[in-house]
Amino acid sequence: MRVLEVVADMGHADTLKGIADQYEVTDYWWDQGATEGRQAFRMLVMDHKRQAVMDALQQVLGSIEDARILVLPVDTVLPRPEGDEDDKASRKVAATREELYGQIEKGARLDTNYVLLTFLSTVVAAIGLIENNVAVVVGAMVIAPLLGPNIALAFGTSVGDSELALKALRTGLTGLGLAFVISLGIALIWPVDPASSTSGEILSRTDVGMDGVALALASGAAAVLSLTTGLSSTLVGVMVAVALLPPTATIGLTLGAGHPALAAGAALLLAVNVVCVILSAKVVFMAKGIKPRTWYERQKAKQSTRLYVTFWVALLLVLVAIIYVRHEVFDRPLPADNPIPLLQTPESR
């Protein structure tokens, strides 16, 4: 439940009251203090009605420069509104399109904080991988901001916002590229031996199976569900479950140590995680009914969605085929007269 505060000219009083009555909001009232001919009109709105009310308000006030629509949090309401828990519709989505944009857009920003967090998390991850310290690696997963751009990319295509999608793509590629360069530089100055018995954290990220695909799909869906239902605290668990930074750091470390085959395995794991997160996030946004407000924007988004989903599904199928070939051909037991493995994997070591 939220309070929608509309700051507008008093000439819109009847219109705002009509919207409140039409959508049967829980309660509404006027703020007594008027400022420069404007007045605040507040509505207490249930979660499942908030998007419809927001769309109606934008349709009426969208072209008015001095009008403002504010979404204010509500901790509790007494007396408790009837049907608050029994209404199944209220559980569908707890955040409007505009509220989701405010949260998700932050993760797509390429600013100093993003670059600094990526740098620091890469250093932490590289140290954890080299020292085979799982606690340090998990800490790097939580610090790394690489999940945000992928969610923003899926959201941007869902609402037809090509600017946000391109912004997220640029930010995501920059973060991954920076993490790779830093880890590669660390490997060149810090001796790394992936073949040693103390390199389990590195070796565990040089191979991926079908279980990894399922994990990444489930984690991407959980990330979007945590945002749309308002349980953003679960994002920390998603960051750990489908981490993007450790595989990226592993690529740089193994490549810098002269093990291109292991680097290829880590790159495959990274690609699977990225594709699965983006694809599952897009599917959940579609299932939750997240779409543009106007008819024209919906038509544009519908066309881009078909192309988007087709592309990512095709890419996932290609990755699954590569995983199958990698496991069925290269990981097959070798004959006694040919003891040299075609591809060095964790199992072959």
Secondary structure, 3 states (H helix, E strand, C coil): CEEEEEEEEHHHHHHHHHHHHHCCCCEEEECCCCECCEEEEEEEECHHHHHHHHHHHHHHHCCCCCCEEEEEECCCCCCCCCCCCCCHHHHCCCCCHHHHHHHHHHHHCCCHHHHHHHHHHHHHHHHHHHCCCHHHHHHHHHHCCCHHHHHHHHHHHHCCCHHHHHHHHHHHHHHHHHHHHHHHHHHHHCCCCCCCCCCHHHHCCCCCCHHHHHHHHHHHHHHHHHHHCCCHHHHHHHHHHCCCHHHHHHHHHHHHCCCHHHHHHHHHHHHHHHHHHHHHHHHHHHHCCCCCCCHHHHHHHHHHHHHHHHHHHHHHHHHHHHHHHHHHHHCCCCCCCCCCCCCCCCCCC
